[in-house]
């Protein structure tokens, strides 16, 4: 495994991040524990989750599965850089009681305590804001975070789904307050197919020293060789991969993509992950395996060395938007 610093911090994290969103809804606890064991054995030390994972009436279930794994001992907790998130309504019926969602100081305090209990740990390494809260000022948010840092319940803070201007605003206010390190990471949608983060989110993250953690690196399976799987095995597709099958322009791009990688003798899913590892500012993509086999495939991406010819070919098929303001101004 290869490691890097998380943004401007001294924290060393693996270049692949284990996403746990499938733990509970799609992968039972026994298999989830086996995947976490395999990830740790492979050197992955960065695990990502969220308080709402488990979804519906099972919100919090994913954190509980991780907590039960930590409880098995063997220095599991000490070896893991644990990231979870706060924002969503934790009520099973999605009818939020006032102050039981988003980023008010009272909900942050409540959510941290609940996550710590489910995770069976005393602290969270990276506590992430799952979404922008347009109603709560950052002065209030940072005040709540400062207290939790002083109490030793969280160590670092990250964002997720933030636009560039909110990353800037959050860290400028943190600087004005003094004594607050501010955001150290941004988790965003970013992959070969969806590159709009290159316009402002990633430049803002780089400017302010945030590590970028892309989620959906295979764009819901569309970049995982969906066309070949469809033809060879008649396999049903899910999520964004379904949409990719329906548009002729997109399908043509995916066919060109798969043909290019076949020419270079590479598996599409592994190449898509390897491409993200070449991108400026990227700490590591989140991989969310449902099975141990899917984890093994993701691990092979670490060793791939993509040639300049291949990178140029990928850019031709999936051109980025370009930086802001050039991308839209002229």
C-alpha positions as YAML, in Angstrom:
chain: A
units: angstrom
residues:
- id: 1
  name: UNK
  ca: [0.00, 0.00, 0.00]
- id: 2
  name: UNK
  ca: [1.07, 3.57, -0.66]
- id: 3
  name: UNK
  ca: [0.43, 6.40, 1.78]
- id: 4
  name: UNK
  ca: [0.22, 10.17, 1.65]
- id: 5
  name: UNK
  ca: [-0.51, 13.08, 3.96]
- id: 6
  name: UNK
  ca: [-4.13, 14.11, 4.35]
- id: 7
  name: UNK
  ca: [-4.04, 17.61, 2.93]
- id: 8
  name: UNK
  ca: [-1.83, 19.95, 4.93]
- id: 9
  name: UNK
  ca: [-1.93, 17.76, 8.04]
- id: 10
  name: UNK
  ca: [0.69, 15.37, 9.38]
- id: 11
  name: UNK
  ca: [-1.82, 12.51, 9.22]
- id: 12
  name: UNK
  ca: [-0.74, 9.63, 6.96]
- id: 13
  name: UNK
  ca: [-3.52, 7.82, 5.13]
- id: 14
  name: UNK
  ca: [-3.67, 5.09, 2.51]
- id: 15
  name: UNK
  ca: [-4.21, 6.05, -1.12]
- id: 16
  name: UNK
  ca: [-7.33, 3.95, -1.19]
- id: 17
  name: UNK
  ca: [-10.15, 4.74, 1.21]
- id: 18
  name: UNK
  ca: [-12.47, 1.96, 2.35]
- id: 19
  name: UNK
  ca: [-16.05, 3.11, 1.89]
- id: 20
  name: UNK
  ca: [-18.57, 1.33, 4.11]
- id: 21
  name: UNK
  ca: [-21.92, 2.49, 2.70]
- id: 22
  name: UNK
  ca: [-22.78, -1.07, 1.61]
- id: 23
  name: UNK
  ca: [-22.24, -2.49, 5.11]
- id: 24
  name: UNK
  ca: [-25.69, -3.33, 6.38]
- id: 25
  name: UNK
  ca: [-27.89, -2.62, 3.35]
- id: 26
  name: UNK
  ca: [-26.03, -4.93, 0.94]
- id: 27
  name: UNK
  ca: [-23.33, -6.71, 2.96]
- id: 28
  name: UNK
  ca: [-24.11, -8.46, 6.22]
- id: 29
  name: UNK
  ca: [-22.06, -7.94, 9.38]
- id: 30
  name: UNK
  ca: [-19.96, -11.10, 9.02]
- id: 31
  name: UNK
  ca: [-18.92, -10.28, 5.45]
- id: 32
  name: UNK
  ca: [-18.42, -6.60, 6.36]
- id: 33
  name: UNK
  ca: [-15.99, -7.61, 9.11]
- id: 34
  name: UNK
  ca: [-14.17, -9.89, 6.67]
- id: 35
  name: UNK
  ca: [-13.80, -7.02, 4.19]
- id: 36
  name: UNK
  ca: [-12.46, -4.70, 6.90]
- id: 37
  name: UNK
  ca: [-9.98, -7.38, 7.99]
- id: 38
  name: UNK
  ca: [-8.82, -7.82, 4.40]
- id: 39
  name: UNK
  ca: [-8.51, -4.05, 3.91]
- id: 40
  name: UNK
  ca: [-6.41, -3.68, 7.03]
- id: 41
  name: UNK
  ca: [-4.24, -6.64, 6.02]
- id: 42
  name: UNK
  ca: [-3.68, -4.94, 2.65]
- id: 43
  name: UNK
  ca: [-2.56, -1.73, 4.36]
- id: 44
  name: UNK
  ca: [-5.71, 0.35, 3.92]
- id: 45
  name: UNK
  ca: [-5.90, 2.45, 7.07]
- id: 46
  name: UNK
  ca: [-8.49, 5.08, 6.04]
- id: 47
  name: UNK
  ca: [-12.12, 4.02, 6.62]
- id: 48
  name: UNK
  ca: [-15.04, 6.27, 5.68]
- id: 49
  name: UNK
  ca: [-18.62, 6.08, 6.93]
- id: 50
  name: UNK
  ca: [-21.54, 8.34, 7.91]
- id: 51
  name: UNK
  ca: [-24.11, 8.41, 10.68]
- id: 52
  name: UNK
  ca: [-26.99, 7.97, 8.19]
- id: 53
  name: UNK
  ca: [-25.55, 4.87, 6.50]
- id: 54
  name: UNK
  ca: [-27.85, 1.92, 6.89]
- id: 55
  name: UNK
  ca: [-30.65, 4.17, 5.64]
- id: 56
  name: UNK
  ca: [-34.34, 4.31, 6.52]
- id: 57
  name: UNK
  ca: [-35.21, 2.64, 9.77]
- id: 58
  name: UNK
  ca: [-31.67, 1.21, 9.91]
- id: 59
  name: UNK
  ca: [-29.82, 4.54, 10.00]
- id: 60
  name: UNK
  ca: [-26.72, 4.14, 12.12]
- id: 61
  name: UNK
  ca: [-26.43, 0.44, 11.35]
- id: 62
  name: UNK
  ca: [-23.20, 0.84, 9.39]
- id: 63
  name: UNK
  ca: [-21.49, 2.66, 12.26]
- id: 64
  name: UNK
  ca: [-22.65, -0.11, 14.60]
- id: 65
  name: UNK
  ca: [-21.14, -2.78, 12.34]
- id: 66
  name: UNK
  ca: [-17.82, -0.92, 12.40]
- id: 67
  name: UNK
  ca: [-18.07, -0.49, 16.17]
- id: 68
  name: UNK
  ca: [-18.58, -4.22, 16.66]
- id: 69
  name: UNK
  ca: [-15.51, -4.83, 14.51]
- id: 70
  name: UNK
  ca: [-13.44, -2.44, 16.63]
- id: 71
  name: UNK
  ca: [-14.66, -4.26, 19.74]
- id: 72
  name: UNK
  ca: [-12.91, -7.44, 18.56]
- id: 73
  name: UNK
  ca: [-9.61, -5.82, 19.52]
- id: 74
  name: UNK
  ca: [-6.31, -6.65, 17.85]
- id: 75
  name: UNK
  ca: [-5.41, -2.92, 17.65]
- id: 76
  name: UNK
  ca: [-8.11, -2.45, 15.03]
- id: 77
  name: UNK
  ca: [-9.08, 1.01, 16.27]
- id: 78
  name: UNK
  ca: [-5.50, 2.16, 16.73]
- id: 79
  name: UNK
  ca: [-4.62, 1.18, 13.15]
- id: 80
  name: UNK
  ca: [-7.60, 2.90, 11.51]
- id: 81
  name: UNK
  ca: [-8.02, 6.54, 10.54]
- id: 82
  name: UNK
  ca: [-11.76, 6.76, 11.09]
- id: 83
  name: UNK
  ca: [-13.91, 9.27, 9.22]
- id: 84
  name: UNK
  ca: [-17.64, 9.69, 9.70]
- id: 85
  name: UNK
  ca: [-20.16, 12.39, 8.81]
- id: 86
  name: UNK
  ca: [-22.88, 14.59, 10.29]
- id: 87
  name: UNK
  ca: [-25.79, 16.43, 8.68]
- id: 88
  name: UNK
  ca: [-28.67, 14.11, 7.85]
- id: 89
  name: UNK
  ca: [-31.81, 13.55, 9.85]
- id: 90
  name: UNK
  ca: [-31.37, 10.42, 11.96]
- id: 91
  name: UNK
  ca: [-35.09, 9.85, 12.49]
- id: 92
  name: UNK
  ca: [-36.30, 6.60, 10.95]
- id: 93
  name: UNK
  ca: [-39.36, 8.26, 9.44]
- id: 94
  name: UNK
  ca: [-37.38, 11.14, 7.88]
- id: 95
  name: UNK
  ca: [-39.58, 13.61, 9.72]
- id: 96
  name: UNK
  ca: [-36.90, 15.53, 11.55]
- id: 97
  name: UNK
  ca: [-37.66, 16.88, 14.99]
- id: 98
  name: UNK
  ca: [-36.35, 20.46, 15.25]
- id: 99
  name: UNK
  ca: [-32.57, 20.57, 15.79]
- id: 100
  name: UNK
  ca: [-32.07, 16.88, 14.97]
- id: 101
  name: UNK
  ca: [-30.36, 17.46, 11.64]
- id: 102
  name: UNK
  ca: [-27.84, 19.68, 9.81]
- id: 103
  name: UNK
  ca: [-25.00, 21.60, 11.45]
- id: 104
  name: UNK
  ca: [-26.36, 23.56, 14.39]
- id: 105
  name: UNK
  ca: [-24.15, 23.42, 17.47]
- id: 106
  name: UNK
  ca: [-26.77, 21.39, 19.31]
- id: 107
  name: UNK
  ca: [-27.07, 18.78, 16.55]
- id: 108
  name: UNK
  ca: [-23.30, 18.49, 16.09]
- id: 109
  name: UNK
  ca: [-22.94, 17.78, 19.81]
- id: 110
  name: UNK
  ca: [-25.78, 15.26, 19.78]
- id: 111
  name: UNK
  ca: [-24.60, 13.55, 16.59]
- id: 112
  name: UNK
  ca: [-21.01, 13.15, 17.79]
- id: 113
  name: UNK
  ca: [-22.09, 11.47, 21.01]
- id: 114
  name: UNK
  ca: [-24.39, 9.09, 19.12]
- id: 115
  name: UNK
  ca: [-21.70, 8.19, 16.56]
- id: 116
  name: UNK
  ca: [-19.11, 7.56, 19.27]
- id: 117
  name: UNK
  ca: [-21.51, 5.19, 21.02]
- id: 118
  name: UNK
  ca: [-22.31, 3.25, 17.84]
- id: 119
  name: UNK
  ca: [-18.67, 3.14, 16.78]
- id: 120
  name: UNK
  ca: [-17.55, 2.03, 20.26]
- id: 121
  name: UNK
  ca: [-14.68, 4.49, 20.30]
- id: 122
  name: UNK
  ca: [-13.61, 7.54, 22.27]
- id: 123
  name: UNK
  ca: [-12.71, 9.70, 19.30]
- id: 124
  name: UNK
  ca: [-13.26, 10.29, 15.59]
- id: 125
  name: UNK
  ca: [-10.21, 11.09, 13.49]
- id: 126
  name: UNK
  ca: [-11.94, 13.06, 10.71]
- id: 127
  name: UNK
  ca: [-15.42, 14.44, 11.37]
- id: 128
  name: UNK
  ca: [-17.01, 15.48, 8.09]
- id: 129
  name: UNK
  ca: [-19.87, 17.85, 7.29]
- id: 130
  name: UNK
  ca: [-21.97, 15.77, 4.90]
- id: 131
  name: UNK
  ca: [-23.51, 18.77, 3.18]
- id: 132
  name: UNK
  ca: [-23.63, 22.56, 3.29]
- id: 133
  name: UNK
  ca: [-25.95, 23.99, 5.96]
- id: 134
  name: UNK
  ca: [-27.02, 27.33, 4.52]
- id: 135
  name: UNK
  ca: [-28.88, 28.31, 7.70]
- id: 136
  name: UNK
  ca: [-26.02, 27.91, 10.21]
- id: 137
  name: UNK
  ca: [-23.10, 30.37, 10.26]
- id: 138
  name: UNK
  ca: [-19.60, 28.96, 10.30]
- id: 139
  name: UNK
  ca: [-18.87, 30.92, 13.49]
- id: 140
  name: UNK
  ca: [-21.37, 28.67, 15.28]
- id: 141
  name: UNK
  ca: [-20.11, 25.53, 13.58]
- id: 142
  name: UNK
  ca: [-16.48, 26.21, 14.46]
- id: 143
  name: UNK
  ca: [-17.36, 27.06, 18.05]
- id: 144
  name: UNK
  ca: [-19.02, 23.64, 18.41]
- id: 145
  name: UNK
  ca: [-16.07, 21.93, 16.74]
- id: 146
  name: UNK
  ca: [-13.54, 23.71, 18.95]
- id: 147
  name: UNK
  ca: [-15.24, 22.32, 22.04]
- id: 148
  name: UNK
  ca: [-15.18, 18.78, 20.65]
- id: 149
  name: UNK
  ca: [-11.51, 19.07, 19.70]
- id: 150
  name: UNK
  ca: [-10.68, 20.31, 23.20]
- id: 151
  name: UNK
  ca: [-12.59, 17.36, 24.64]
- id: 152
  name: UNK
  ca: [-10.60, 14.97, 22.44]
- id: 153
  name: UNK
  ca: [-13.70, 13.62, 20.74]
- id: 154
  name: UNK
  ca: [-12.64, 14.65, 17.24]
- id: 155
  name: UNK
  ca: [-9.21, 15.43, 15.81]
- id: 156
  name: UNK
  ca: [-9.75, 16.85, 12.33]
- id: 157
  name: UNK
  ca: [-12.67, 18.22, 10.33]
- id: 158
  name: UNK
  ca: [-13.54, 17.68, 6.69]
- id: 159
  name: UNK
  ca: [-16.33, 18.62, 4.29]
- id: 160
  name: UNK
  ca: [-18.33, 16.70, 1.74]
- id: 161
  name: UNK
  ca: [-20.32, 18.02, -1.23]
- id: 162
  name: UNK
  ca: [-19.06, 21.58, -0.62]
- id: 163
  name: UNK
  ca: [-18.72, 24.05, -3.49]
- id: 164
  name: UNK
  ca: [-15.43, 25.89, -3.81]
- id: 165
  name: UNK
  ca: [-16.71, 29.12, -2.31]
- id: 166
  name: UNK
  ca: [-17.92, 27.33, 0.83]
- id: 167
  name: UNK
  ca: [-14.52, 25.70, 1.31]
- id: 168
  name: UNK
  ca: [-12.99, 29.17, 1.11]
- id: 169
  name: UNK
  ca: [-15.58, 30.70, 3.42]
- id: 170
  name: UNK
  ca: [-15.25, 27.97, 6.02]
- id: 171
  name: UNK
  ca: [-11.48, 28.21, 6.21]
- id: 172
  name: UNK
  ca: [-11.33, 32.00, 6.12]
- id: 173
  name: UNK
  ca: [-13.67, 32.17, 9.12]
- id: 174
  name: UNK
  ca: [-11.63, 29.48, 10.86]
- id: 175
  name: UNK
  ca: [-8.51, 31.60, 10.34]
- id: 176
  name: UNK
  ca: [-10.25, 34.71, 11.66]
- id: 177
  name: UNK
  ca: [-11.26, 32.84, 14.81]
- id: 178
  name: UNK
  ca: [-7.72, 31.66, 15.43]
- id: 179
  name: UNK
  ca: [-6.74, 28.35, 16.97]
- id: 180
  name: UNK
  ca: [-8.94, 26.38, 14.57]
- id: 181
  name: UNK
  ca: [-7.24, 24.37, 11.86]
- id: 182
  name: UNK
  ca: [-10.32, 24.48, 9.64]
- id: 183
  name: UNK
  ca: [-11.25, 21.97, 6.97]
- id: 184
  name: UNK
  ca: [-8.53, 19.47, 6.06]
- id: 185
  name: UNK
  ca: [-10.37, 17.38, 3.47]
- id: 186
  name: UNK
  ca: [-13.18, 17.55, 0.93]
- id: 187
  name: UNK
  ca: [-15.10, 14.48, -0.20]
- id: 188
  name: UNK
  ca: [-16.66, 15.09, -3.60]
- id: 189
  name: UNK
  ca: [-18.08, 13.38, -6.67]
- id: 190
  name: UNK
  ca: [-15.16, 13.02, -9.05]
- id: 191
  name: UNK
  ca: [-14.28, 10.47, -11.71]
- id: 192
  name: UNK
  ca: [-13.35, 10.24, -15.39]
- id: 193
  name: UNK
  ca: [-16.96, 10.73, -16.46]
- id: 194
  name: UNK
  ca: [-17.83, 13.48, -13.95]
- id: 195
  name: UNK
  ca: [-14.99, 16.02, -13.84]
- id: 196
  name: UNK
  ca: [-16.78, 19.26, -12.92]
- id: 197
  name: UNK
  ca: [-14.99, 19.28, -9.56]
- id: 198
  name: UNK
  ca: [-11.89, 20.35, -11.50]
- id: 199
  name: UNK
  ca: [-13.43, 23.77, -12.16]
- id: 200
  name: UNK
  ca: [-13.53, 25.15, -8.61]
- id: 201
  name: UNK
  ca: [-13.83, 22.50, -5.88]
- id: 202
  name: UNK
  ca: [-10.43, 20.90, -6.37]
- id: 203
  name: UNK
  ca: [-8.58, 24.21, -6.96]
- id: 204
  name: UNK
  ca: [-10.14, 25.59, -3.76]
- id: 205
  name: UNK
  ca: [-9.15, 22.45, -1.88]
- id: 206
  name: UNK
  ca: [-5.57, 22.73, -3.13]
- id: 207
  name: UNK
  ca: [-5.40, 26.44, -2.31]
- id: 208
  name: UNK
  ca: [-6.53, 25.83, 1.28]
- id: 209
  name: UNK
  ca: [-4.60, 22.62, 1.83]
- id: 210
  name: UNK
  ca: [-7.46, 20.12, 1.79]
- id: 211
  name: UNK
  ca: [-6.99, 16.55, 0.70]
- id: 212
  name: UNK
  ca: [-9.51, 15.55, -1.99]
- id: 213
  name: UNK
  ca: [-11.36, 12.27, -1.44]
- id: 214
  name: UNK
  ca: [-13.38, 11.33, -4.54]
- id: 215
  name: UNK
  ca: [-16.49, 9.22, -4.11]
- id: 216
  name: UNK
  ca: [-18.21, 7.17, -6.83]
- id: 217
  name: UNK
  ca: [-14.90, 6.61, -8.66]
- id: 218
  name: UNK
  ca: [-16.57, 4.26, -11.14]
- id: 219
  name: UNK
  ca: [-19.60, 6.54, -11.59]
- id: 220
  name: UNK
  ca: [-22.05, 4.02, -10.26]
- id: 221
  name: UNK
  ca: [-20.46, 1.18, -12.24]
- id: 222
  name: UNK
  ca: [-20.52, 2.93, -15.62]
- id: 223
  name: UNK
  ca: [-16.69, 3.01, -15.69]
- id: 224
  name: UNK
  ca: [-16.33, -0.58, -14.57]
- id: 225
  name: UNK
  ca: [-16.66, -2.21, -17.97]
- id: 226
  name: UNK
  ca: [-20.45, -2.14, -18.01]
- id: 227
  name: UNK
  ca: [-20.80, -2.66, -21.78]
- id: 228
  name: UNK
  ca: [-18.54, -5.71, -21.88]
- id: 229
  name: UNK
  ca: [-20.29, -7.21, -18.86]
- id: 230
  name: UNK
  ca: [-23.63, -6.62, -20.53]
- id: 231
  name: UNK
  ca: [-22.59, -8.33, -23.78]
- id: 232
  name: UNK
  ca: [-20.54, -11.17, -22.28]
- id: 233
  name: UNK
  ca: [-22.66, -12.11, -19.34]
- id: 234
  name: UNK
  ca: [-26.01, -10.43, -19.76]
- id: 235
  name: UNK
  ca: [-25.47, -8.90, -16.33]
- id: 236
  name: UNK
  ca: [-27.98, -6.40, -15.04]
- id: 237
  name: UNK
  ca: [-26.65, -2.93, -14.35]
- id: 238
  name: UNK
  ca: [-27.51, -0.63, -11.48]
- id: 239
  name: UNK
  ca: [-27.41, 3.04, -10.63]
- id: 240
  name: UNK
  ca: [-25.66, 5.38, -13.04]
- id: 241
  name: UNK
  ca: [-24.68, 2.42, -15.21]
- id: 242
  name: UNK
  ca: [-28.33, 2.07, -16.26]
- id: 243
  name: UNK
  ca: [-28.36, 5.65, -17.54]
- id: 244
  name: UNK
  ca: [-25.12, 5.03, -19.38]
- id: 245
  name: UNK
  ca: [-26.79, 2.28, -21.36]
- id: 246
  name: UNK
  ca: [-29.64, 4.47, -22.53]
- id: 247
  name: UNK
  ca: [-27.90, 7.44, -24.19]
- id: 248
  name: UNK
  ca: [-26.24, 6.87, -27.54]
- id: 249
  name: UNK
  ca: [-23.58, 9.59, -27.05]
- id: 250
  name: UNK
  ca: [-22.65, 8.32, -23.60]
- id: 251
  name: UNK
  ca: [-22.69, 4.74, -24.78]
- id: 252
  name: UNK
  ca: [-20.31, 5.66, -27.59]
- id: 253
  name: UNK
  ca: [-17.92, 7.24, -25.08]
- id: 254
  name: UNK
  ca: [-18.05, 4.19, -22.84]
- id: 255
  name: UNK
  ca: [-17.41, 1.91, -25.83]
- id: 256
  name: UNK
  ca: [-14.38, 4.00, -26.82]
- id: 257
  name: UNK
  ca: [-13.21, 3.90, -23.20]
- id: 258
  name: UNK
  ca: [-13.50, 0.15, -22.93]
- id: 259
  name: UNK
  ca: [-11.87, -0.37, -26.34]
- id: 260
  name: UNK
  ca: [-8.93, 1.85, -25.34]
- id: 261
  name: UNK
  ca: [-8.33, -0.04, -22.12]
- id: 262
  name: UNK
  ca: [-8.69, -3.38, -23.87]
- id: 263
  name: UNK
  ca: [-5.98, -2.24, -26.27]
- id: 264
  name: UNK
  ca: [-3.71, -1.57, -23.30]
- id: 265
  name: UNK
  ca: [-4.67, -4.82, -21.57]
- id: 266
  name: UNK
  ca: [-6.28, -3.12, -18.57]
- id: 267
  name: UNK
  ca: [-9.49, -3.71, -16.65]
- id: 268
  name: UNK
  ca: [-11.75, -0.62, -16.84]
- id: 269
  name: UNK
  ca: [-12.59, -0.39, -13.14]
- id: 270
  name: UNK
  ca: [-8.96, -0.69, -12.08]
- id: 271
  name: UNK
  ca: [-7.85, 1.88, -14.66]
- id: 272
  name: UNK
  ca: [-10.53, 4.35, -13.55]
- id: 273
  name: UNK
  ca: [-9.22, 4.15, -9.98]
- id: 274
  name: UNK
  ca: [-5.61, 4.43, -11.15]
- id: 275
  name: UNK
  ca: [-6.51, 7.54, -13.16]
- id: 276
  name: UNK
  ca: [-7.81, 9.26, -10.03]
- id: 277
  name: UNK
  ca: [-4.52, 8.49, -8.28]
- id: 278
  name: UNK
  ca: [-2.72, 10.54, -10.97]
- id: 279
  name: UNK
  ca: [-4.87, 13.63, -10.43]
- id: 280
  name: UNK
  ca: [-3.45, 16.68, -8.62]
- id: 281
  name: UNK
  ca: [-4.75, 17.14, -5.11]
- id: 282
  name: UNK
  ca: [-6.34, 13.69, -4.80]
- id: 283
  name: UNK
  ca: [-5.58, 11.91, -1.54]
- id: 284
  name: UNK
  ca: [-7.31, 8.70, -2.52]
- id: 285
  name: UNK
  ca: [-10.64, 7.55, -3.97]
- id: 286
  name: UNK
  ca: [-13.27, 5.81, -1.89]
- id: 287
  name: UNK
  ca: [-13.88, 2.20, -2.84]
- id: 288
  name: UNK
  ca: [-17.06, 0.65, -1.51]
- id: 289
  name: UNK
  ca: [-16.79, -3.10, -2.03]
- id: 290
  name: UNK
  ca: [-19.75, -5.38, -1.43]
- id: 291
  name: UNK
  ca: [-17.47, -8.42, -1.55]
- id: 292
  name: UNK
  ca: [-13.85, -9.33, -0.82]
- id: 293
  name: UNK
  ca: [-13.33, -9.93, -4.56]
- id: 294
  name: UNK
  ca: [-14.28, -6.34, -5.35]
- id: 295
  name: UNK
  ca: [-11.75, -5.16, -2.77]
- id: 296
  name: UNK
  ca: [-9.02, -7.26, -4.38]
- id: 297
  name: UNK
  ca: [-9.76, -5.65, -7.76]
- id: 298
  name: UNK
  ca: [-9.52, -2.17, -6.27]
- id: 299
  name: UNK
  ca: [-6.19, -2.97, -4.66]
- id: 300
  name: UNK
  ca: [-4.66, -3.82, -8.03]
- id: 301
  name: UNK
  ca: [-5.22, -0.21, -9.12]
- id: 302
  name: UNK
  ca: [-2.49, 0.93, -6.72]
- id: 303
  name: UNK
  ca: [0.15, -0.87, -8.77]
- id: 304
  name: UNK
  ca: [-0.99, 0.35, -12.19]
- id: 305
  name: UNK
  ca: [1.28, 2.79, -14.04]
- id: 306
  name: UNK
  ca: [-0.75, 4.54, -16.72]
- id: 307
  name: UNK
  ca: [1.26, 5.66, -19.73]
- id: 308
  name: UNK
  ca: [1.15, 9.20, -21.08]
- id: 309
  name: UNK
  ca: [-0.40, 7.81, -24.26]
- id: 310
  name: UNK
  ca: [-3.20, 6.20, -22.29]
- id: 311
  name: UNK
  ca: [-3.79, 9.29, -20.16]
- id: 312
  name: UNK
  ca: [-4.02, 11.40, -23.31]
- id: 313
  name: UNK
  ca: [-6.49, 8.93, -24.78]
- id: 314
  name: UNK
  ca: [-8.66, 9.07, -21.65]
- id: 315
  name: UNK
  ca: [-8.65, 12.87, -21.77]
- id: 316
  name: UNK
  ca: [-9.77, 12.74, -25.39]
- id: 317
  name: UNK
  ca: [-12.73, 10.53, -24.54]
- id: 318
  name: UNK
  ca: [-13.64, 12.29, -21.29]
- id: 319
  name: UNK
  ca: [-12.30, 15.86, -21.54]
- id: 320
  name: UNK
  ca: [-12.36, 17.86, -18.34]
- id: 321
  name: UNK
  ca: [-14.25, 21.15, -18.15]
- id: 322
  name: UNK
  ca: [-11.11, 23.22, -17.68]
- id: 323
  name: UNK
  ca: [-10.42, 25.61, -14.81]
- id: 324
  name: UNK
  ca: [-12.68, 28.43, -13.67]
- id: 325
  name: UNK
  ca: [-13.33, 30.99, -15.10]
- id: 326
  name: UNK
  ca: [-11.94, 29.86, -18.46]
- id: 327
  name: UNK
  ca: [-14.33, 26.90, -18.54]
- id: 328
  name: UNK
  ca: [-17.37, 29.14, -18.81]
- id: 329
  name: UNK
  ca: [-16.16, 32.69, -19.40]
- id: 330
  name: UNK
  ca: [-14.41, 32.32, -22.77]
...
